[in-house]
Amino acid sequence: MPSPNARAAPGAGIIADRVFGYHGAVGRESSAALQAANASALGNSLMAVLGVPWLLCFFAYFRASLP
């Protein structure tokens, strides 16, 4: 079974494509607006892939430290 860290990169790509609207590879023929939209989609998907586990750890840590 692969580690959760190994699933983060493909997960970010899938989330960027299906949830945030990433549109294919960026090349010389892509417009600046498309590149900006793709960058935003990738940034949002990385925040989802990294931020959600951090929040879960944060809440578990403080839940465990309560008396």
mmCIF file of the N, C-alpha and C atoms, coordinates in Angstrom:
data_MODEL
# 
_entry.id   MODEL 
# 
loop_
_atom_site.group_PDB 
_atom_site.id 
_atom_site.type_symbol 
_atom_site.label_atom_id 
_atom_site.label_alt_id 
_atom_site.label_comp_id 
_atom_site.label_asym_id 
_atom_site.label_entity_id 
_atom_site.label_seq_id 
_atom_site.pdbx_PDB_ins_code 
_atom_site.Cartn_x 
_atom_site.Cartn_y 
_atom_site.Cartn_z 
_atom_site.occupancy 
_atom_site.B_iso_or_equiv 
_atom_site.pdbx_formal_charge 
_atom_site.auth_seq_id 
_atom_site.auth_comp_id 
_atom_site.auth_asym_id 
_atom_site.auth_atom_id 
_atom_site.pdbx_PDB_model_num 
ATOM 1   N N  . MET A 1 1  ? 0.847   -1.171 0.000   1.00 0.00 ? 1  MET A N  1 
ATOM 2   C CA . MET A 1 1  ? 0.000   0.000  0.000   1.00 0.00 ? 1  MET A CA 1 
ATOM 3   C C  . MET A 1 1  ? 0.900   1.244  0.000   1.00 0.00 ? 1  MET A C  1 
ATOM 4   N N  . PRO A 1 2  ? 0.685   2.157  -0.933  1.00 0.00 ? 2  PRO A N  1 
ATOM 5   C CA . PRO A 1 2  ? 1.520   3.368  -0.964  1.00 0.00 ? 2  PRO A CA 1 
ATOM 6   C C  . PRO A 1 2  ? 1.215   4.279  0.226   1.00 0.00 ? 2  PRO A C  1 
ATOM 7   N N  . SER A 1 3  ? 2.223   5.021  0.602   1.00 0.00 ? 3  SER A N  1 
ATOM 8   C CA . SER A 1 3  ? 2.044   5.925  1.738   1.00 0.00 ? 3  SER A CA 1 
ATOM 9   C C  . SER A 1 3  ? 1.134   7.087  1.339   1.00 0.00 ? 3  SER A C  1 
ATOM 10  N N  . PRO A 1 4  ? 0.521   7.738  2.316   1.00 0.00 ? 4  PRO A N  1 
ATOM 11  C CA . PRO A 1 4  ? -0.327  8.895  1.993   1.00 0.00 ? 4  PRO A CA 1 
ATOM 12  C C  . PRO A 1 4  ? 0.441   10.001 1.280   1.00 0.00 ? 4  PRO A C  1 
ATOM 13  N N  . ASN A 1 5  ? 1.733   10.135 1.555   1.00 0.00 ? 5  ASN A N  1 
ATOM 14  C CA . ASN A 1 5  ? 2.522   11.160 0.878   1.00 0.00 ? 5  ASN A CA 1 
ATOM 15  C C  . ASN A 1 5  ? 2.630   10.889 -0.617  1.00 0.00 ? 5  ASN A C  1 
ATOM 16  N N  . ALA A 1 6  ? 2.653   9.631  -1.006  1.00 0.00 ? 6  ALA A N  1 
ATOM 17  C CA . ALA A 1 6  ? 2.753   9.281  -2.414  1.00 0.00 ? 6  ALA A CA 1 
ATOM 18  C C  . ALA A 1 6  ? 1.455   9.572  -3.161  1.00 0.00 ? 6  ALA A C  1 
ATOM 19  N N  . ARG A 1 7  ? 0.365   9.697  -2.438  1.00 0.00 ? 7  ARG A N  1 
ATOM 20  C CA . ARG A 1 7  ? -0.926  9.978  -3.073  1.00 0.00 ? 7  ARG A CA 1 
ATOM 21  C C  . ARG A 1 7  ? -1.212  11.474 -3.202  1.00 0.00 ? 7  ARG A C  1 
ATOM 22  N N  . ALA A 1 8  ? -0.406  12.315 -2.587  1.00 0.00 ? 8  ALA A N  1 
ATOM 23  C CA . ALA A 1 8  ? -0.698  13.744 -2.570  1.00 0.00 ? 8  ALA A CA 1 
ATOM 24  C C  . ALA A 1 8  ? -0.565  14.390 -3.944  1.00 0.00 ? 8  ALA A C  1 
ATOM 25  N N  . ALA A 1 9  ? 0.491   14.089 -4.677  1.00 0.00 ? 9  ALA A N  1 
ATOM 26  C CA . ALA A 1 9  ? 0.693   14.717 -5.983  1.00 0.00 ? 9  ALA A CA 1 
ATOM 27  C C  . ALA A 1 9  ? -0.390  14.315 -6.996  1.00 0.00 ? 9  ALA A C  1 
ATOM 28  N N  . PRO A 1 10 ? -0.677  13.023 -7.153  1.00 0.00 ? 10 PRO A N  1 
ATOM 29  C CA . PRO A 1 10 ? -1.771  12.686 -8.065  1.00 0.00 ? 10 PRO A CA 1 
ATOM 30  C C  . PRO A 1 10 ? -3.123  13.222 -7.573  1.00 0.00 ? 10 PRO A C  1 
ATOM 31  N N  . GLY A 1 11 ? -3.304  13.238 -6.265  1.00 0.00 ? 11 GLY A N  1 
ATOM 32  C CA . GLY A 1 11 ? -4.555  13.778 -5.716  1.00 0.00 ? 11 GLY A CA 1 
ATOM 33  C C  . GLY A 1 11 ? -4.716  15.247 -6.032  1.00 0.00 ? 11 GLY A C  1 
ATOM 34  N N  . ALA A 1 12 ? -3.626  16.005 -5.933  1.00 0.00 ? 12 ALA A N  1 
ATOM 35  C CA . ALA A 1 12 ? -3.683  17.427 -6.263  1.00 0.00 ? 12 ALA A CA 1 
ATOM 36  C C  . ALA A 1 12 ? -4.022  17.624 -7.732  1.00 0.00 ? 12 ALA A C  1 
ATOM 37  N N  . GLY A 1 13 ? -3.458  16.796 -8.595  1.00 0.00 ? 13 GLY A N  1 
ATOM 38  C CA . GLY A 1 13 ? -3.760  16.897 -10.025 1.00 0.00 ? 13 GLY A CA 1 
ATOM 39  C C  . GLY A 1 13 ? -5.209  16.565 -10.336 1.00 0.00 ? 13 GLY A C  1 
ATOM 40  N N  . ILE A 1 14 ? -5.724  15.538 -9.713  1.00 0.00 ? 14 ILE A N  1 
ATOM 41  C CA . ILE A 1 14 ? -7.118  15.144 -9.949  1.00 0.00 ? 14 ILE A CA 1 
ATOM 42  C C  . ILE A 1 14 ? -8.066  16.222 -9.430  1.00 0.00 ? 14 ILE A C  1 
ATOM 43  N N  . ILE A 1 15 ? -7.788  16.745 -8.243  1.00 0.00 ? 15 ILE A N  1 
ATOM 44  C CA . ILE A 1 15 ? -8.644  17.800 -7.686  1.00 0.00 ? 15 ILE A CA 1 
ATOM 45  C C  . ILE A 1 15 ? -8.572  19.056 -8.540  1.00 0.00 ? 15 ILE A C  1 
ATOM 46  N N  . ALA A 1 16 ? -7.369  19.420 -9.010  1.00 0.00 ? 16 ALA A N  1 
ATOM 47  C CA . ALA A 1 16 ? -7.230  20.600 -9.861  1.00 0.00 ? 16 ALA A CA 1 
ATOM 48  C C  . ALA A 1 16 ? -8.033  20.446 -11.141 1.00 0.00 ? 16 ALA A C  1 
ATOM 49  N N  . ASP A 1 17 ? -8.001  19.260 -11.717 1.00 0.00 ? 17 ASP A N  1 
ATOM 50  C CA . ASP A 1 17 ? -8.694  19.015 -12.976 1.00 0.00 ? 17 ASP A CA 1 
ATOM 51  C C  . ASP A 1 17 ? -10.207 18.948 -12.801 1.00 0.00 ? 17 ASP A C  1 
ATOM 52  N N  . ARG A 1 18 ? -10.661 18.170 -11.845 1.00 0.00 ? 18 ARG A N  1 
ATOM 53  C CA . ARG A 1 18 ? -12.098 17.905 -11.729 1.00 0.00 ? 18 ARG A CA 1 
ATOM 54  C C  . ARG A 1 18 ? -12.860 18.920 -10.891 1.00 0.00 ? 18 ARG A C  1 
ATOM 55  N N  . VAL A 1 19 ? -12.211 19.528 -9.903  1.00 0.00 ? 19 VAL A N  1 
ATOM 56  C CA . VAL A 1 19 ? -12.928 20.425 -8.995  1.00 0.00 ? 19 VAL A CA 1 
ATOM 57  C C  . VAL A 1 19 ? -12.695 21.888 -9.356  1.00 0.00 ? 19 VAL A C  1 
ATOM 58  N N  . PHE A 1 20 ? -11.424 22.243 -9.627  1.00 0.00 ? 20 PHE A N  1 
ATOM 59  C CA . PHE A 1 20 ? -11.086 23.647 -9.811  1.00 0.00 ? 20 PHE A CA 1 
ATOM 60  C C  . PHE A 1 20 ? -10.914 24.061 -11.263 1.00 0.00 ? 20 PHE A C  1 
ATOM 61  N N  . GLY A 1 21 ? -11.116 23.181 -12.219 1.00 0.00 ? 21 GLY A N  1 
ATOM 62  C CA . GLY A 1 21 ? -11.156 23.552 -13.627 1.00 0.00 ? 21 GLY A CA 1 
ATOM 63  C C  . GLY A 1 21 ? -9.827  23.766 -14.318 1.00 0.00 ? 21 GLY A C  1 
ATOM 64  N N  . TYR A 1 22 ? -8.822  22.977 -13.992 1.00 0.00 ? 22 TYR A N  1 
ATOM 65  C CA . TYR A 1 22 ? -7.546  23.038 -14.705 1.00 0.00 ? 22 TYR A CA 1 
ATOM 66  C C  . TYR A 1 22 ? -7.775  22.578 -16.141 1.00 0.00 ? 22 TYR A C  1 
ATOM 67  N N  . HIS A 1 23 ? -7.203  23.302 -17.120 1.00 0.00 ? 23 HIS A N  1 
ATOM 68  C CA . HIS A 1 23 ? -7.449  22.992 -18.534 1.00 0.00 ? 23 HIS A CA 1 
ATOM 69  C C  . HIS A 1 23 ? -6.165  22.635 -19.259 1.00 0.00 ? 23 HIS A C  1 
ATOM 70  N N  . GLY A 1 24 ? -5.737  21.398 -19.164 1.00 0.00 ? 24 GLY A N  1 
ATOM 71  C CA . GLY A 1 24 ? -4.641  20.871 -19.951 1.00 0.00 ? 24 GLY A CA 1 
ATOM 72  C C  . GLY A 1 24 ? -3.287  21.495 -19.699 1.00 0.00 ? 24 GLY A C  1 
ATOM 73  N N  . ALA A 1 25 ? -2.348  21.099 -20.533 1.00 0.00 ? 25 ALA A N  1 
ATOM 74  C CA . ALA A 1 25 ? -0.970  21.572 -20.421 1.00 0.00 ? 25 ALA A CA 1 
ATOM 75  C C  . ALA A 1 25 ? -0.860  23.009 -20.921 1.00 0.00 ? 25 ALA A C  1 
ATOM 76  N N  . VAL A 1 26 ? 0.009   23.753 -20.301 1.00 0.00 ? 26 VAL A N  1 
ATOM 77  C CA . VAL A 1 26 ? 0.238   25.136 -20.693 1.00 0.00 ? 26 VAL A CA 1 
ATOM 78  C C  . VAL A 1 26 ? 1.464   25.178 -21.596 1.00 0.00 ? 26 VAL A C  1 
ATOM 79  N N  . GLY A 1 27 ? 1.322   25.787 -22.739 1.00 0.00 ? 27 GLY A N  1 
ATOM 80  C CA . GLY A 1 27 ? 2.441   25.928 -23.662 1.00 0.00 ? 27 GLY A CA 1 
ATOM 81  C C  . GLY A 1 27 ? 2.541   27.354 -24.156 1.00 0.00 ? 27 GLY A C  1 
ATOM 82  N N  . ARG A 1 28 ? 3.306   27.544 -25.194 1.00 0.00 ? 28 ARG A N  1 
ATOM 83  C CA . ARG A 1 28 ? 3.490   28.892 -25.733 1.00 0.00 ? 28 ARG A CA 1 
ATOM 84  C C  . ARG A 1 28 ? 2.210   29.465 -26.318 1.00 0.00 ? 28 ARG A C  1 
ATOM 85  N N  . GLU A 1 29 ? 1.338   28.600 -26.809 1.00 0.00 ? 29 GLU A N  1 
ATOM 86  C CA . GLU A 1 29 ? 0.118   29.087 -27.452 1.00 0.00 ? 29 GLU A CA 1 
ATOM 87  C C  . GLU A 1 29 ? -0.997  29.424 -26.462 1.00 0.00 ? 29 GLU A C  1 
ATOM 88  N N  . SER A 1 30 ? -0.819  29.128 -25.184 1.00 0.00 ? 30 SER A N  1 
ATOM 89  C CA . SER A 1 30 ? -1.867  29.441 -24.210 1.00 0.00 ? 30 SER A CA 1 
ATOM 90  C C  . SER A 1 30 ? -1.850  30.922 -23.852 1.00 0.00 ? 30 SER A C  1 
ATOM 91  N N  . SER A 1 31 ? -3.023  31.412 -23.585 1.00 0.00 ? 31 SER A N  1 
ATOM 92  C CA . SER A 1 31 ? -3.150  32.826 -23.227 1.00 0.00 ? 31 SER A CA 1 
ATOM 93  C C  . SER A 1 31 ? -2.743  33.050 -21.773 1.00 0.00 ? 31 SER A C  1 
ATOM 94  N N  . ALA A 1 32 ? -2.492  34.290 -21.456 1.00 0.00 ? 32 ALA A N  1 
ATOM 95  C CA . ALA A 1 32 ? -2.118  34.637 -20.082 1.00 0.00 ? 32 ALA A CA 1 
ATOM 96  C C  . ALA A 1 32 ? -3.272  34.364 -19.129 1.00 0.00 ? 32 ALA A C  1 
ATOM 97  N N  . ALA A 1 33 ? -4.492  34.551 -19.586 1.00 0.00 ? 33 ALA A N  1 
ATOM 98  C CA . ALA A 1 33 ? -5.662  34.296 -18.745 1.00 0.00 ? 33 ALA A CA 1 
ATOM 99  C C  . ALA A 1 33 ? -5.777  32.805 -18.415 1.00 0.00 ? 33 ALA A C  1 
ATOM 100 N N  . LEU A 1 34 ? -5.520  31.942 -19.400 1.00 0.00 ? 34 LEU A N  1 
ATOM 101 C CA . LEU A 1 34 ? -5.571  30.500 -19.161 1.00 0.00 ? 34 LEU A CA 1 
ATOM 102 C C  . LEU A 1 34 ? -4.465  30.077 -18.202 1.00 0.00 ? 34 LEU A C  1 
ATOM 103 N N  . GLN A 1 35 ? -3.271  30.633 -18.370 1.00 0.00 ? 35 GLN A N  1 
ATOM 104 C CA . GLN A 1 35 ? -2.182  30.305 -17.470 1.00 0.00 ? 35 GLN A CA 1 
ATOM 105 C C  . GLN A 1 35 ? -2.491  30.743 -16.043 1.00 0.00 ? 35 GLN A C  1 
ATOM 106 N N  . ALA A 1 36 ? -3.100  31.917 -15.892 1.00 0.00 ? 36 ALA A N  1 
ATOM 107 C CA . ALA A 1 36 ? -3.473  32.392 -14.559 1.00 0.00 ? 36 ALA A CA 1 
ATOM 108 C C  . ALA A 1 36 ? -4.551  31.509 -13.943 1.00 0.00 ? 36 ALA A C  1 
ATOM 109 N N  . ALA A 1 37 ? -5.531  31.094 -14.746 1.00 0.00 ? 37 ALA A N  1 
ATOM 110 C CA . ALA A 1 37 ? -6.593  30.217 -14.241 1.00 0.00 ? 37 ALA A CA 1 
ATOM 111 C C  . ALA A 1 37 ? -6.027  28.863 -13.832 1.00 0.00 ? 37 ALA A C  1 
ATOM 112 N N  . ASN A 1 38 ? -5.096  28.327 -14.635 1.00 0.00 ? 38 ASN A N  1 
ATOM 113 C CA . ASN A 1 38 ? -4.477  27.046 -14.290 1.00 0.00 ? 38 ASN A CA 1 
ATOM 114 C C  . ASN A 1 38 ? -3.629  27.157 -13.033 1.00 0.00 ? 38 ASN A C  1 
ATOM 115 N N  . ALA A 1 39 ? -2.911  28.246 -12.888 1.00 0.00 ? 39 ALA A N  1 
ATOM 116 C CA . ALA A 1 39 ? -2.108  28.448 -11.680 1.00 0.00 ? 39 ALA A CA 1 
ATOM 117 C C  . ALA A 1 39 ? -3.001  28.540 -10.450 1.00 0.00 ? 39 ALA A C  1 
ATOM 118 N N  . SER A 1 40 ? -4.122  29.220 -10.582 1.00 0.00 ? 40 SER A N  1 
ATOM 119 C CA . SER A 1 40 ? -5.062  29.327 -9.476  1.00 0.00 ? 40 SER A CA 1 
ATOM 120 C C  . SER A 1 40 ? -5.661  27.963 -9.128  1.00 0.00 ? 40 SER A C  1 
ATOM 121 N N  . ALA A 1 41 ? -6.008  27.177 -10.153 1.00 0.00 ? 41 ALA A N  1 
ATOM 122 C CA . ALA A 1 41 ? -6.559  25.839 -9.916  1.00 0.00 ? 41 ALA A CA 1 
ATOM 123 C C  . ALA A 1 41 ? -5.554  24.952 -9.198  1.00 0.00 ? 41 ALA A C  1 
ATOM 124 N N  . LEU A 1 42 ? -4.286  25.008 -9.615  1.00 0.00 ? 42 LEU A N  1 
ATOM 125 C CA . LEU A 1 42 ? -3.262  24.198 -8.948  1.00 0.00 ? 42 LEU A CA 1 
ATOM 126 C C  . LEU A 1 42 ? -3.024  24.660 -7.520  1.00 0.00 ? 42 LEU A C  1 
ATOM 127 N N  . GLY A 1 43 ? -3.018  25.963 -7.307  1.00 0.00 ? 43 GLY A N  1 
ATOM 128 C CA . GLY A 1 43 ? -2.833  26.478 -5.950  1.00 0.00 ? 43 GLY A CA 1 
ATOM 129 C C  . GLY A 1 43 ? -3.961  26.074 -5.026  1.00 0.00 ? 43 GLY A C  1 
ATOM 130 N N  . ASN A 1 44 ? -5.183  26.161 -5.520  1.00 0.00 ? 44 ASN A N  1 
ATOM 131 C CA . ASN A 1 44 ? -6.341  25.763 -4.711  1.00 0.00 ? 44 ASN A CA 1 
ATOM 132 C C  . ASN A 1 44 ? -6.326  24.275 -4.411  1.00 0.00 ? 44 ASN A C  1 
ATOM 133 N N  . SER A 1 45 ? -5.931  23.466 -5.388  1.00 0.00 ? 45 SER A N  1 
ATOM 134 C CA . SER A 1 45 ? -5.907  22.021 -5.136  1.00 0.00 ? 45 SER A CA 1 
ATOM 135 C C  . SER A 1 45 ? -4.795  21.650 -4.159  1.00 0.00 ? 45 SER A C  1 
ATOM 136 N N  . LEU A 1 46 ? -3.658  22.330 -4.226  1.00 0.00 ? 46 LEU A N  1 
ATOM 137 C CA . LEU A 1 46 ? -2.604  22.066 -3.241  1.00 0.00 ? 46 LEU A CA 1 
ATOM 138 C C  . LEU A 1 46 ? -3.053  22.473 -1.846  1.00 0.00 ? 46 LEU A C  1 
ATOM 139 N N  . MET A 1 47 ? -3.769  23.563 -1.755  1.00 0.00 ? 47 MET A N  1 
ATOM 140 C CA . MET A 1 47 ? -4.293  23.979 -0.446  1.00 0.00 ? 47 MET A CA 1 
ATOM 141 C C  . MET A 1 47 ? -5.261  22.934 0.097   1.00 0.00 ? 47 MET A C  1 
ATOM 142 N N  . ALA A 1 48 ? -6.093  22.372 -0.761  1.00 0.00 ? 48 ALA A N  1 
ATOM 143 C CA . ALA A 1 48 ? -7.025  21.334 -0.313  1.00 0.00 ? 48 ALA A CA 1 
ATOM 144 C C  . ALA A 1 48 ? -6.284  20.069 0.115   1.00 0.00 ? 48 ALA A C  1 
ATOM 145 N N  . VAL A 1 49 ? -5.285  19.654 -0.686  1.00 0.00 ? 49 VAL A N  1 
ATOM 146 C CA . VAL A 1 49 ? -4.561  18.415 -0.394  1.00 0.00 ? 49 VAL A CA 1 
ATOM 147 C C  . VAL A 1 49 ? -3.702  18.566 0.863   1.00 0.00 ? 49 VAL A C  1 
ATOM 148 N N  . LEU A 1 50 ? -3.142  19.739 1.079   1.00 0.00 ? 50 LEU A N  1 
ATOM 149 C CA . LEU A 1 50 ? -2.270  19.937 2.234   1.00 0.00 ? 50 LEU A CA 1 
ATOM 150 C C  . LEU A 1 50 ? -3.008  20.509 3.441   1.00 0.00 ? 50 LEU A C  1 
ATOM 151 N N  . GLY A 1 51 ? -3.949  21.388 3.212   1.00 0.00 ? 51 GLY A N  1 
ATOM 152 C CA . GLY A 1 51 ? -4.627  22.069 4.307   1.00 0.00 ? 51 GLY A CA 1 
ATOM 153 C C  . GLY A 1 51 ? -5.586  21.196 5.086   1.00 0.00 ? 51 GLY A C  1 
ATOM 154 N N  . VAL A 1 52 ? -6.302  20.330 4.413   1.00 0.00 ? 52 VAL A N  1 
ATOM 155 C CA . VAL A 1 52 ? -7.284  19.483 5.100   1.00 0.00 ? 52 VAL A CA 1 
ATOM 156 C C  . VAL A 1 52 ? -6.599  18.550 6.107   1.00 0.00 ? 52 VAL A C  1 
ATOM 157 N N  . PRO A 1 53 ? -5.529  17.830 5.737   1.00 0.00 ? 53 PRO A N  1 
ATOM 158 C CA . PRO A 1 53 ? -4.857  16.996 6.751   1.00 0.00 ? 53 PRO A CA 1 
ATOM 159 C C  . PRO A 1 53 ? -4.264  17.811 7.898   1.00 0.00 ? 53 PRO A C  1 
ATOM 160 N N  . TRP A 1 54 ? -3.736  18.988 7.597   1.00 0.00 ? 54 TRP A N  1 
ATOM 161 C CA . TRP A 1 54 ? -3.202  19.832 8.668   1.00 0.00 ? 54 TRP A CA 1 
ATOM 162 C C  . TRP A 1 54 ? -4.301  20.229 9.650   1.00 0.00 ? 54 TRP A C  1 
ATOM 163 N N  . LEU A 1 55 ? -5.462  20.586 9.138   1.00 0.00 ? 55 LEU A N  1 
ATOM 164 C CA . LEU A 1 55 ? -6.583  20.933 10.020  1.00 0.00 ? 55 LEU A CA 1 
ATOM 165 C C  . LEU A 1 55 ? -7.011  19.743 10.869  1.00 0.00 ? 55 LEU A C  1 
ATOM 166 N N  . LEU A 1 56 ? -7.052  18.552 10.269  1.00 0.00 ? 56 LEU A N  1 
ATOM 167 C CA . LEU A 1 56 ? -7.413  17.357 11.030  1.00 0.00 ? 56 LEU A CA 1 
ATOM 168 C C  . LEU A 1 56 ? -6.399  17.094 12.148  1.00 0.00 ? 56 LEU A C  1 
ATOM 169 N N  . CYS A 1 57 ? -5.122  17.245 11.845  1.00 0.00 ? 57 CYS A N  1 
ATOM 170 C CA . CYS A 1 57 ? -4.098  17.063 12.880  1.00 0.00 ? 57 CYS A CA 1 
ATOM 171 C C  . CYS A 1 57 ? -4.219  18.123 13.962  1.00 0.00 ? 57 CYS A C  1 
ATOM 172 N N  . PHE A 1 58 ? -4.490  19.349 13.562  1.00 0.00 ? 58 PHE A N  1 
ATOM 173 C CA . PHE A 1 58 ? -4.654  20.445 14.513  1.00 0.00 ? 58 PHE A CA 1 
ATOM 174 C C  . PHE A 1 58 ? -5.788  20.145 15.489  1.00 0.00 ? 58 PHE A C  1 
ATOM 175 N N  . PHE A 1 59 ? -6.942  19.752 14.969  1.00 0.00 ? 59 PHE A N  1 
ATOM 176 C CA . PHE A 1 59 ? -8.072  19.465 15.838  1.00 0.00 ? 59 PHE A CA 1 
ATOM 177 C C  . PHE A 1 59 ? -7.843  18.224 16.691  1.00 0.00 ? 59 PHE A C  1 
ATOM 178 N N  . ALA A 1 60 ? -7.193  17.203 16.133  1.00 0.00 ? 60 ALA A N  1 
ATOM 179 C CA . ALA A 1 60 ? -6.900  16.004 16.931  1.00 0.00 ? 60 ALA A CA 1 
ATOM 180 C C  . ALA A 1 60 ? -5.921  16.320 18.057  1.00 0.00 ? 60 ALA A C  1 
ATOM 181 N N  . TYR A 1 61 ? -4.938  17.149 17.788  1.00 0.00 ? 61 TYR A N  1 
ATOM 182 C CA . TYR A 1 61 ? -3.950  17.507 18.796  1.00 0.00 ? 61 TYR A CA 1 
ATOM 183 C C  . TYR A 1 61 ? -4.608  18.258 19.954  1.00 0.00 ? 61 TYR A C  1 
ATOM 184 N N  . PHE A 1 62 ? -5.424  19.243 19.633  1.00 0.00 ? 62 PHE A N  1 
ATOM 185 C CA . PHE A 1 62 ? -6.048  20.010 20.703  1.00 0.00 ? 62 PHE A CA 1 
ATOM 186 C C  . PHE A 1 62 ? -7.176  19.262 21.377  1.00 0.00 ? 62 PHE A C  1 
ATOM 187 N N  . ARG A 1 63 ? -7.787  18.357 20.692  1.00 0.00 ? 63 ARG A N  1 
ATOM 188 C CA . ARG A 1 63 ? -8.805  17.508 21.321  1.00 0.00 ? 63 ARG A CA 1 
ATOM 189 C C  . ARG A 1 63 ? -8.148  16.576 22.336  1.00 0.00 ? 63 ARG A C  1 
ATOM 190 N N  . ALA A 1 64 ? -6.970  16.061 21.987  1.00 0.00 ? 64 ALA A N  1 
ATOM 191 C CA . ALA A 1 64 ? -6.272  15.138 22.886  1.00 0.00 ? 64 ALA A CA 1 
ATOM 192 C C  . ALA A 1 64 ? -5.699  15.877 24.094  1.00 0.00 ? 64 ALA A C  1 
ATOM 193 N N  . SER A 1 65 ? -5.415  17.160 23.964  1.00 0.00 ? 65 SER A N  1 
ATOM 194 C CA . SER A 1 65 ? -4.819  17.902 25.069  1.00 0.00 ? 65 SER A CA 1 
ATOM 195 C C  . SER A 1 65 ? -5.857  18.450 26.053  1.00 0.00 ? 65 SER A C  1 
ATOM 196 N N  . LEU A 1 66 ? -7.136  18.290 25.747  1.00 0.00 ? 66 LEU A N  1 
ATOM 197 C CA . LEU A 1 66 ? -8.169  18.733 26.680  1.00 0.00 ? 66 LEU A CA 1 
ATOM 198 C C  . LEU A 1 66 ? -8.241  17.770 27.851  1.00 0.00 ? 66 LEU A C  1 
ATOM 199 N N  . PRO A 1 67 ? -8.573  18.287 29.031  1.00 0.00 ? 67 PRO A N  1 
ATOM 200 C CA . PRO A 1 67 ? -8.644  17.400 30.207  1.00 0.00 ? 67 PRO A CA 1 
ATOM 201 C C  . PRO A 1 67 ? -9.807  16.410 30.143  1.00 0.00 ? 67 PRO A C  1 
# 
